[in-house]
């Protein structure tokens, strides 16, 4: 994270007008807002109206947004990003019986770009690489694998010989994730300006996307994942209240 640093807190980069728009729509269900309301919301985060309108025009031209009769809506390609964000905030888990979900890469002859893209996809699925071509995680997530992944990998269910806690500690930097989460929790707890809070909670979402969502038995004591999700859920309520106030003002004017 780069940018100004609050005393004792994480270093966060202020959001651009585009990032403010995306953050607002990614947190809205369905992800569509009237143009006038969206501009007024963006203004509340230290972005001028003319800058906001220019950002909306550029984002529409770039395919980030679609212009609708009602206003602006996230494009289809960004709906997947919203789905991943929603899953990060409210992951679908199931009781863990000790099994591990394992993917063995079977495709050969792929170029560097294809290999990098596959690594990104597998990491987004909260899998970790044990060794080259072997990815795994505890089988405690209730989510299907993306279509087409079976063409490049074989999916197995296994019970590794290593103790589960030791294996989890090898695959994920749990202390690092926990430390950053605690720093973010402290930061959002003392941040008051709307623009600063939006910036901080954008960082919270990015960090939740990197949470491995392990079974409780494999986590260090006092794991802050639930606390971070609860903080973001409260912020979502805060944002809904703000949107309601802006909508009411728009109706009166």
Secondary structure, DSSP 8 states (H G I E B T S, - for coil): --S-B-TTS-B-----HHHHHHHHHHTSSSSEE-HHHHHHHHHTTT--HHHHHHHHHHHHHHTSEEE-SSSEEE-HHHHHHHHHHHHHHS--B----S-EEEEEE---S--HHHHHHHHHHHHHTT-EEEETTEEEEES-B-----TTGGGTEEEEEE--SS-HHHHHHHHS-HHHHHHHHHHHHHHHHH--SHHHHHHHHHHHHHHHHT-----GGGS-TT--HHHHHHHHHHHHHHHHHHHHHHHHHHHH-
